[in-house]
Amino acid sequence: MSQQIQVLSFDTVIDRLIAGKKPYHSNYRAMYSSWYGGIVTDPQLMLVPLDDHLVHRGDGIFEAFLCLGGNMYLLDRHLDRLERSASFAQLRLPVSRSELVNILKITVRASGLSDAMIRIFVSRGPGGFSTDPYEPPASQLYVMVAAAKFPPAERYLKGATLATSRIPVKKSYFANVKSCNYLPNVMMHKEALDSGVDFTVSVDEQGHLAEGSTANIALVTTERVLLTPRFERILQGTTVSRVLELAETLVAEGELAKLAQADITPQQAYQAAEILMCGTTLDTMPVVTYDGHAIGDGQPGPICRRLRDLLREDQQHGDGVLTGIND
Ligand SMILES: Cc1ncc(COP(=O)(O)O)c(C=O)c1O
């Protein structure tokens, strides 16, 4: 027997929203919405209108970054990338950079968290259901502050498994925009889960490694070169970029011979001493098998470990890369 579908009153919807608290809501601590003109802390109200082109066309851009111990990590670089994405998508940011930083600080403070994952979304805005980017009267800003979630320590000790993705790589123009069109990335994540590996990595038309669904790849060759794909066909990750800077210490210490960016084939990667996945939610995650080939001695490698330690030290005390939420 089919359930009777009713037209709901305004009050009924509000009551149902309030009653509809879900277990995962406990991670959602504060949301700024330019559409509301302020911050909400009730997860049931952390909503975006269906007619926002972000929702029905993926017409928006985003950034995700960490706040640790009350300091936003690599904020300037994330905002630089947000501005680059806005310029690619020809999307007007609704607030100035200093206003955005202020909104971020106030929203994180409202969350009560000192360790948080912050997500910024800039949408084309509500105003209709077409693809016409001129239809919405104004772009909107949404900031979401949620509890930070990290992979458990055992995952770093065990190492991750990697396979070559079958999902077509994005053209460079789109790979460089952190847009809300993440269907290829979602399909990569799904193929990894469905095939029982931790990550897949895309390969471009020339057979060169590109990136993971939300992470960059790096190799340590047997000649101790830290090698990453060139940034043309991939998103320029803030983590891998910072890793390349921090790794200079390992070059100075003689642990690494040099750092380089190059076209890398999967066959080269099978022969690597180490493979690392780098991203905001991972720091550096060691890969122990790629397409079934054991990487190095099949155990997490020492360079990956050192780079993760350097990143974590940088997240606590890094000079010029921390923005305090109370500053
Ligand atoms: C496609 C893609 N590549 C790489 C990364 C890693 O970037 P970051 O180190 O800035 O998190 C991300 C992050 O989400 C991503 O979505």
PDBQT file of the ligand as one rigid body, heavy atoms in Angstrom, charges set to zero:
ROOT
HETATM    1  C1  LIG A 401      41.741  16.089  -6.882  1.00  0.00    +0.000 C 
HETATM    2  C2  LIG A 401      42.595  16.400  -5.713  1.00  0.00    +0.000 A 
HETATM    3  N1  LIG A 401      43.931  16.285  -5.832  1.00  0.00    +0.000 NA
HETATM    4  C3  LIG A 401      44.748  16.552  -4.784  1.00  0.00    +0.000 A 
HETATM    5  C4  LIG A 401      44.241  16.953  -3.558  1.00  0.00    +0.000 A 
HETATM    6  C5  LIG A 401      45.168  17.260  -2.412  1.00  0.00    +0.000 C 
HETATM    7  O1  LIG A 401      45.140  18.646  -2.148  1.00  0.00    +0.000 OA
HETATM    8  P1  LIG A 401      45.464  19.224  -0.700  1.00  0.00    +0.000 P 
HETATM    9  O2  LIG A 401      46.810  18.727  -0.362  1.00  0.00    +0.000 OA
HETATM   10  O3  LIG A 401      45.413  20.685  -0.899  1.00  0.00    +0.000 OA
HETATM   11  O4  LIG A 401      44.432  18.686   0.212  1.00  0.00    +0.000 OA
HETATM   12  C6  LIG A 401      42.864  17.114  -3.413  1.00  0.00    +0.000 A 
HETATM   13  C7  LIG A 401      42.293  17.556  -2.137  1.00  0.00    +0.000 C 
HETATM   14  O5  LIG A 401      41.128  17.450  -1.870  1.00  0.00    +0.000 OA
HETATM   15  C8  LIG A 401      42.025  16.836  -4.508  1.00  0.00    +0.000 A 
HETATM   16  O6  LIG A 401      40.688  16.977  -4.400  1.00  0.00    +0.000 OA
ENDROOT
TORSDOF 0
